[in-house]
Amino acid sequence: MSKSPIDKALTPEKFKNLRVKEPPTNSAGVGGLKAATAHAVKYIKPSNILKITQNINQKGGFDCPGCAWPDPDDERSSLGEYCENGLKAMAEEMQNKLIYREFFANNSVDELASLSDFEIGKSGRLAEPMYLPKGATHYQPISWENAFRKVGEHLNALDSADEAVFYTSGRTTNEAAFLYQLFVREFGTSNLPDCSNMCHEASGSALSETLGIGKGSVTLDDLYKAELVIVVGQNPATNHPRMLSALEKTKKNGGKIIAINPLPEAGLMKFTDPQNPIKILKGGTKLSDVFVPITINGDVAFFKALLLKLQEREEKTGSVFDKAFIEDYTSGLDDFISDLKTYNFEDCLKASGVLKDIFDAVFDLVLNKNKIIICWAMGLTQHENAIDNIRELVNLLLLKGSIGKEGAGTCPVRGHSNVQGDRTVGIWESAPQAFLDKIEAKYGFKPSPKHGYSVIESIKAMCEKKAKVFFGLGGNFISAVPDTAYSAQALANCNLTVHVSTKLNRSHLVTGQEALILPCLGRAEKDYQKTGVQTQSVENSMGVVSSTKGILEPCSNSLMSEVAVVCGIAHATLKTRSKINWLDYKDDYNLVRDDIAEVVNGFENYNNKLKQPSGFYLPNGARARKFNTKTGKANFTINKLPQWKLNKGELVMMTIRSHDQFNTTIYGLDDRYRGVFNERRIIFMNKDDMKTRGLQEQDIVNLKSEYNGVVREANSFKVIGYNIPKYCCATYFPEANVLVPLDSFAHTAKTPASKSVRITVKPAN
């Protein structure tokens, strides 16, 4: 009997041999070197390892397909401008095992779905296009021409272009992303959900409202010059390891660091530069001056407590706020202060879960520093009040005048390598009209002005059969989205699901009536087209656009670039009714960049600018104290404390990554920095909460969430006692995504609330 779509989407309830150790208090160093080397030797051809390590993130080389952390503008490390997880990303994408038609003939979709996500990902690189016919149990080979024709037939058979959903992963280059959104808009819809909808959409919304640009305002050099860096809801050692080198420079130059997070992450405690033998011998650099073990989603409460004390001191001394900056560049101060005074300091501090002595240490640092940077990631963005979280951070920076000056500003740390660039060049379901007008002026068709589906809206539309074709340009959609069971049924309701990918993932196994897997080149592989090997481009987390060019031969002759895939599908779908000669773009990517230069602000003279070895900065109004907001100034905002409370017996759960993981990609089964080895189905709990429930270490428990009357369950997790605030717990995603309600999301941004899920924990027997 065939597995249901839900069964295929859920991670198997199987245990390995769990081992638990005391979590380390130091990161990187020799341990990082060993882990990175082990992955490279195991999965990459020996002849390719040296080429990869010499060219990744180097000028004239290729951009790491992992995170979006920026490269230095000046000198790059000659020993290697990459981190442990960057090399793991390369070992995943450039693995030497290839899977052709024989693999799929020998393994049914149901059989593959019974594997763990780690096992699926390590099956090998996809080597040729594959097709799953209606009612079939096995994928079978298909030519590229027939695959494109199949997509075009399904799209053209729809009653409305809005019945198709076009998802984008953040690893897609600027060139591919621009052409993709251009095709979608000429096809007739704005349904362009992307991974931003699930991570930093709240950052973009909050920053656009307050500072006039949905990006951070700092450069890498600012981090070196900051007097104080506050890292909130972020685990750099796992998610952006090269950030630790920047924080080390902050400390070297006299800056202070505050880490605010429910879990004490090793990377923010101490860092040992693996490229520096002397530092390895000395034991590394202490990073955080203060660690703040905040309760999950206690951020607004904590920052409001800080603001109250700063306001109190300002009234006494008149020397705390940057009054000149506030007068010249901001709006809304009086209303903000009036609302702030309605709160009680003790109530806010209690709601944050932070002890008074720790608060005082933070307050002293904030009080006496004026060059402040606040960094954050999904620990702030994945809550129903995510917008409020980020706006409250901005309020603090505005009071201190820490926007638009050296060593100060906002720093949302993005995930995937080009997630910021994708949005810049048009991957946006609610693109501004000015951008659409430029497309119309350039290409002669009128894009739909109607806002399209975000990720959450796309899932609902597919489940309700309002959307019938799903196309994914990269990513692992089913393992990334919330409410796994509901989302699996949504994909199964489609007539056709299509995924452009480098390797096998779980999304290929949760299909519509028909399905296609279209294998593409990896970032490190040469992209041969008629005019030669092509150069592409990406934008990092700090707004620098730089070139990326593959250096390895393609692992299979049957692969296409993402640009070529998009052009082929656009040509096969739109045919003679298109106003664009799609196949010309495929032959020469310079033509794509010429068009981007005309349509997207900041890309003028794009092809020449891209020749600069370090790339070029895009315009950033907040960095220059030019605020493109409705008031023309930076805006103070009024933000409320979260109102919901836990019921008796409930815990608040946040989903997190392990150290052997980047987004949904599972590199291995160890979480070295948390002392967990060879297992992923675990739940970190406060030991008092375990005692209350009669639980012992490694007991097996079932988890349940209830939201708006709907009950969701995830079974068979092992308990690990951990240093996490009482009434809080943490689990890995995607294993626990099934517990995250689809209709619990950030107001305005619709980012899923994966970091604040109310659950109950019960023994499995």
Buried (B, 14 or more C-beta within 10 A) or exposed (E): EEBBBBBBBBBBBEBEEBEBEEBBEBBBBEBBBEBBEBBBEEBBEEEBBEBBBEBBBBBEBBBBBBBBBBBBBEEBBEEBBBBBBBBBBBBBBBBBEBBBBEBBEEBBBBEBBBBBBBEBBBBBBBBBBBBBEEEBEBBEBBEBEBBBBBBBEBBBEBEEBBBBBBBBBBBBBBBBBBBBBBBBBBBBBBBBBBBBBBBBBBBBBBBBBBBBBBBBBBBBBBBBBBBBBBBBBBBBBBBBBBBBBBBBBBBEEEBBBBBBBBBBBBBBBBBBBBBBEEBBEEEBBBBBBBBBBBBBBBBBBBBBBBBBBBBEBBEEEEEBBBBEBBEEBBBBBEEBBEBBEEBEBEEBBBBBBBEEEBBEBBBEBBBEBBBBBBBBBBBBBBBBBBBBBBBBBBBBBBBBBBBBBEBBBBBBBBBBBBBBBBBBBBBBBEBEEEBBBBBEEBBEBEBBEEEBBBBBBBBBBBBEEBBBBBBBBBBBBBBBBBBBBBBBBBBBBBBBBBBBBBBBBBBBBBBBBBBBBBBBBBBBBBBBBEEEEBBBBBBBBBBBBBBBBBBBEBBBEBBBBBBBBBBBBBBBBBEEEBEBEBEEBBBBBBBBBBBBBBBBEBBEEBBEBBEEEBBBBBEBBBBEBBBEBEEEBBBBBBBEBBEEEEEEEBBBBBBBBBBBBBBBBBBBBBBBBBBBBBBBBBBBBBBEBBEEBEBEEBBBBBBBBBBEEEEBEBBBBBBBBBEBBEBBBBBBBBBBBBBBBBBBBBEBBBBBBBBBBBBBBBEEE
